[in-house]
Amino acid sequence: MSSAFHVHIGGAGVMIGDALWKLYEKEHNETNQKNYIYQQVNDHYHPQVLYADLDNRMIQEVQRNKQIKYKKNSFLHGKEDASNIYARGTYTLGREIVDIGLDYVRKQVETMDRLDQFVVTTSISGGTGSGFSDLLLSRLQVDYGNKVKKNGFIIFPSSDMSNNVLDIYNAMFSIEMTKEFLNSITMFDNQSMYKVIDQQLDLDFVDYSHLNNLVAQIISSYTGLRRFNCIDNAKFFANMCPYPQMHYFIPSYAKMTSINDYSRKELSQREFIKYITNKESRLYQCPKNSKYISTTLLFRQKEVNNFFGKFDLTLQNLEHFFNQSPRIFQCTSSNYQILSELAEMKKTGTFFSNDASIVSRFQQLGAKFDKLHAKRAFVFWYVTEGLEESEFHQGRESLAALENQYSNIGGETNESLNDIDQNHEY
């Protein structure tokens, strides 16, 4: 029987993992393949997971939950954080613990019949999430090769908001990692997630727990194809990639409802598809209109609905470059919630799109990098941690190559950013 191994890296990745495993625990009794993400020892189920951070603050938060039977080798941490510097996670502090982490992974993988994928959560804005993710994933690539898929659920820098002045550099250095060491990247940014939560919920206060829950719901539905339906999800994202490195997907999620919304109602099939394919439901929003390369609707409901979406004109009329029809999957399970203020809806879904309009966000990232690097801002912080100055240019070239791939398939040229500059400040 095949299994998945989860890897949660850096502060954001660790807290997403914490939300995800709390959700898995609530779903556990309903699942058909419990050993897909757990190892069973006697009557106990132990998560197959590695939490990794360069300091132990967030990991201690996870360890406080005694209801989940984590193994001792599920936690890896150093003695100090990366100070939001990619090079500290890759070249200095990260190298001190990476071999220990690989050993922790190996010991857990040896208990599995067959490992089919790594599920990775991280944020490439921070030093650990970018730098140590790069280091660890490169080593996992060497040890496990291409036969074991590596699917990332990654927080990217937001377009207009940031609490980290170095996030642009960190993300730039991580682009090559996302291209070479991951088979798929499902993209999020905090600003877009806040907008979606504000649109769907009437809450007085929104914090990171709501964002982490949102990402966890999407990952749970994805792994739920195997856990509830016994469907091989290893190729779920592969069929959305016309070219190997064009594996960046934008998710949309619907529908969240507050437990105090007494007027809430379940959407009809037509209303639901129209709602989830709307631009405002995207968790990584682009300033340009959608240009679909491929799309997949992952629908989640306990009752089986074999005809869901097949005759819906909204879904069928989405224009795709290769004239593909959207694929439709159903995860036949209940919709659990770990946040008490959110209602457990009968019907939710995630709409994944491989969308050429994402090039506009890559161009924004490149423009911000160029303005910083032209003034050599903060370069000294990276060089003193072992990073060579040539890597700034290599990272920028890697992003430019990715821009060109999406621009070419979208029928666009590398146009100026004047139209984007009018709406976004750098």
Secondary structure, 3 states (H helix, E strand, C coil): CEEEEEEEEHHHHHHHHHHHHHHHHHHHHHCCCHHHCEEEECCEEEECEEEEECCCHHHHHHHCCCCCCCCHHHEEECCCCCCCCHHHHHHHHHHHHHHHHHHHHHHHHCCCCEEEEEEEEEECCCHHHHHHHHHHHHHHHHHHCCCCEEEEEEECCCCCCCCCCCHHHHHHHHHHHHHHCCCEEEEECHHHHHHHHHHHCCCCCCCHHHHHHHHHHHHHHHHHHHHHHCCCCCCCCHHHCCCCCCCEEEEEEECCCECCCCCCCCCCHHHHHHHHCCHHHECCCCCCCCCEEEEEEEEEECCCCCCCCCCCHHHHCCCECCCCCCEEEEECCCCCCCCCCECCCCEEEEEEEEEHHHHHHHHHHHHHHHHHHHCCCCHHHHHCCCCCCHHHHHHHHHHHHHHHHHHHHCCCCCCCCHHHHCCCCC
